Amino acid sequence: MASGRTDSAWKHCVSVDGKTRNLRCKYCDKVLTGGVYRLKHHLAGTSKDVGACVSVPEDVKKSMMDTVVNLQQNFLKKSISREESSMGQTESGIKRSIEEQIGNSSNIFKRKGSQSTINAIFKKNDREDACQEIARFFYNNAIPFNVAKSEEFKRMVELIGRHGPGLKPPSYYEIRVKYLKQEVEKTNLIVEEHKLFWKKYGCTIMTDGWTDRKRRTILNFLVNSPRGTVFLKSIDASDICKTADKIFKMVDDIVEEVGEEDVIQIVTDNAANYKAAGELLMQKRKKLYWTPCAAHCIDLMLEDFEKKIPLHHDTIANGKKITTYIYSRTGLISLLHKYSEGKDLIRPANTRFATSYLTLGCLNDNRGSLIKMFTSSEWQSSQFAKTRDGGLVENLIMDKGFWKSILNCLRGALPLIKVLRMVDSDEKPAMGFIYEEMDRAKEKIQNLFNGVSKR
């Protein structure tokens, strides 16, 4: 039967919002989403995708049951007809089983009923073949496995399945020209939506510099607002002298492009040239503020620890000697993994100086394993133990003062690294929260050194 207003099921419900999607059952007042189709199953008590009505009269229930059974039987007959061409002689029993279920209204709506049987029998092998081909596409084209977790990959597979057999994949030209242009147009529309938020709530311009494999200096400019962060543009600054005036000119042009009336603040690194450029910008444009990047500020603190505190400088240098010596020799890597149960001595971080302290933390965590390794018969009998560098590394591992120095370095650095992880994560906390965490880090460092400033 048609699912429009002429459907008999409309006599047993009322529309909640004036539309056909949200309906209220007249007998139990339950609100159903999904239209009159679910209402029929609700009244019939099939428990298919919706709970059964507990107050429906028996004559209405019987009438709705007859309606939905007829619909389901027609659907299953069409399914069998589509599969007949692929069913061989050995599958005739399966076909009879499906036809028997069509005549049995008690089984017809069960989730593990006839349609599930069809899917399990005729589509299981097809899915395995498709998944194997998708996996092979990943392997042969060196695509990272975590791409399979992306929403774009899931939508792509869903739309391919929705199209069905015979889908012609996009050509090299279509991907390179046609669909690329379409994607650029969509991206521009998204940026336009962001610009509406910039005008309404204001925005923050963020800049970040990095060096690519060809040693080119690239400056990225991004704009953040309550709508989110959007990439604006990149500038190849390889031929530009990084003076305060040059940086000021680049950032000032970006402010002009976004619109001075919409910009609240500029966030850059805390280097001296960026700081001077920020001052120049605030002198010219009185309504915006320059703010240093919190992550970069903390990284500079860790850099000062390493470069200006002799204990930190010497301890980190000794730690690098150990890791460099071990990881440049395959035999020692295998020996390390034997005694450390597969654990490594290097833990990378988003910043160079945080990595130095996290590596000290890994050394401290594996202290017992390293001592066992360098006192083992395998080490003593190896050619490495007889070399000068091997002897120096062994002496460091066995030096109690070295391990004590590591602990002192970690007491001062780990509270700051905790804050660095927080501000450099995907979830950006409010500035007030960062200030609070910095105060806590300072208090923790003081407590770890018992309040003795010399320490």
CORZI-V51892 format. One record per helix or strand of 3 or more residues. SS is the DSSP state (H for helix, E for strand). FROM is the first residue (numbers start at 1). TO is the last residue. If there is no record, write none. Layout:
# CORZI-V51892
SS,FROM,TO / SS,FROM,TO
This chain:
# CORZI-V51892
H,8,12 / E,13,15 / E,22,25 / E,31,33 / H,36,44 / H,58,86 / H,89,102 / H,114,140 / H,145,149 / H,151,163 / H,172,201 / E,203,211 / E,217,225 / E,228,236 / H,244,258 / H,260,262 / E,263,268 / H,272,284 / E,289,292 / H,294,308 / H,310,327 / H,330,340 / H,352,365 / H,367,374 / H,377,380 / H,384,386 / H,388,398 / H,400,423 / H,431,448
